[in-house]
Structure formats: structure tokens, C-alpha cells
Amino acid sequence: MTAEEVGFAAISRVVVAAAADLVADVERRVVGDANVRTAQGNAWAAMCADRARAEARAKVEAQVAMIAARPARGQRSVGSSPRSSASQTALVSTR
């Protein structure tokens, strides 16, 4: 790397660091020191959101399983009509 490239990288790091400090200061002033988001707070929020999604998914899966397990009203199970039996017999006898 040339001296010019090293200087550009150093200046870029300084600008990014200054911007991050400015954003952090603005956040502290807007929301207060007690409400500043931290990595630990973000991790806790993400964990709680994951648990809530898992619970919701489990509830939906349980409801779908319950609906799938019971036959619909007014419908017979597959193969219970006389026509179904006759059709199956016809298929077997033509082979």
C-alpha cells in the first residue's frame, strides 16, 4: 500500500468513528441514558422474539393437526361409498 492509500484509510476510519460517536450522542440525548440500546438488550429482544415466533408456530401446527385429524362435516371417508367399492372392483378385475 502506498502512503496515500494508508492516509486515506486512516482518514476514513476517523470519519466513521466520528459519525458513530455523533449518532451515539444524539441517541443518548433523544431517548435518555437509561434507554440507549445495547448489544445485550438487542440480544434479549431477539431471543424473546424467537420464543414468541416458536410459540405461535407451535399453536398453528397444533390447530392444523387437529383440523386434519377430523373428517369434514357431511363427508364420508375415502372409499366408503358403494360406487367407490364398485370402481375398485372394476379396476382389479380388468388387470
C-alpha positions as a printed NumPy array, in Angstrom:
array([[  0.   ,   0.   ,   0.   ],
       [  1.229,   3.441,  -0.747],
       [  1.429,   6.219,   1.787],
       [ -1.518,   7.885,   0.069],
       [ -3.696,   4.749,   0.446],
       [ -2.721,   4.38 ,   4.119],
       [ -3.593,   8.026,   4.725],
       [ -6.976,   7.588,   3.013],
       [ -7.75 ,   4.515,   5.145],
       [ -6.817,   6.362,   8.328],
       [ -8.96 ,   9.35 ,   7.392],
       [-11.858,   7.031,   6.543],
       [-11.596,   5.341,   9.958],
       [-11.56 ,   8.722,  11.681],
       [-14.668,   9.859,   9.785],
       [-16.544,   6.628,  10.569],
       [-15.574,   6.804,  14.246],
       [-16.685,  10.436,  14.476],
       [-20.016,   9.6  ,  12.797],
       [-20.594,   6.692,  15.213],
       [-19.856,   8.954,  18.204],
       [-22.251,  11.589,  16.847],
       [-25.041,   9.036,  16.373],
       [-24.479,   7.644,  19.882],
       [-24.592,  11.131,  21.399],
       [-27.782,  12.013,  19.524],
       [-29.394,   8.749,  20.649],
       [-28.496,   9.417,  24.296],
       [-29.97 ,  12.91 ,  24.134],
       [-33.154,  11.797,  22.379],
       [-34.022,   8.662,  24.366],
       [-32.021,   9.225,  27.552],
       [-29.103,   7.312,  29.005],
       [-31.306,   4.634,  30.536],
       [-32.964,   3.772,  27.201],
       [-29.898,   3.503,  24.975],
       [-29.896,   0.175,  23.144],
       [-27.023,  -2.15 ,  23.926],
       [-25.808,  -5.411,  22.441],
       [-27.149,  -7.239,  25.49 ],
       [-30.536,  -5.549,  25.133],
       [-30.656,  -6.354,  21.411],
       [-29.806,  -9.996,  22.106],
       [-32.532, -10.251,  24.756],
       [-35.113,  -8.701,  22.433],
       [-34.132, -11.095,  19.644],
       [-34.379, -14.082,  21.98 ],
       [-37.846, -13.021,  23.16 ],
       [-38.993, -12.534,  19.568],
       [-37.698, -16.005,  18.632],
       [-39.585, -17.566,  21.547],
       [-42.797, -15.762,  20.582],
       [-42.475, -16.934,  16.968],
       [-41.841, -20.511,  18.105],
       [-44.913, -20.466,  20.354],
       [-47.085, -19.044,  17.574],
       [-45.768, -21.651,  15.119],
       [-46.489, -24.456,  17.6  ],
       [-50.05 , -23.22 ,  18.124],
       [-50.699, -23.079,  14.379],
       [-49.206, -26.549,  13.85 ],
       [-51.403, -27.947,  16.633],
       [-54.512, -26.378,  15.107],
       [-53.655, -27.69 ,  11.638],
       [-53.067, -31.18 ,  13.04 ],
       [-56.404, -31.054,  14.858],
       [-58.243, -29.949,  11.701],
       [-56.501, -32.563,   9.572],
       [-57.332, -35.342,  12.049],
       [-61.096, -34.898,  11.96 ],
       [-63.248, -35.501,   8.858],
       [-65.199, -32.603,   7.442],
       [-68.926, -32.453,   8.211],
       [-71.142, -34.335,   5.806],
       [-68.252, -36.059,   4.038],
       [-67.553, -39.735,   4.131],
       [-64.096, -41.152,   4.321],
       [-62.428, -42.185,   1.071],
       [-63.726, -45.459,  -0.362],
       [-66.836, -45.682,   1.816],
       [-69.448, -45.26 ,  -0.906],
       [-70.8  , -48.228,  -2.911],
       [-69.614, -46.565,  -6.102],
       [-66.065, -46.405,  -4.818],
       [-66.126, -50.109,  -3.99 ],
       [-67.523, -50.964,  -7.419],
       [-64.886, -48.823,  -9.109],
       [-62.109, -50.531,  -7.161],
       [-63.509, -53.953,  -8.058],
       [-63.689, -52.994, -11.729],
       [-60.084, -51.838, -11.68 ],
       [-58.898, -55.026, -10.07 ],
       [-60.871, -57.308, -12.42 ],
       [-59.591, -55.671, -15.638],
       [-55.959, -56.329, -14.856]])
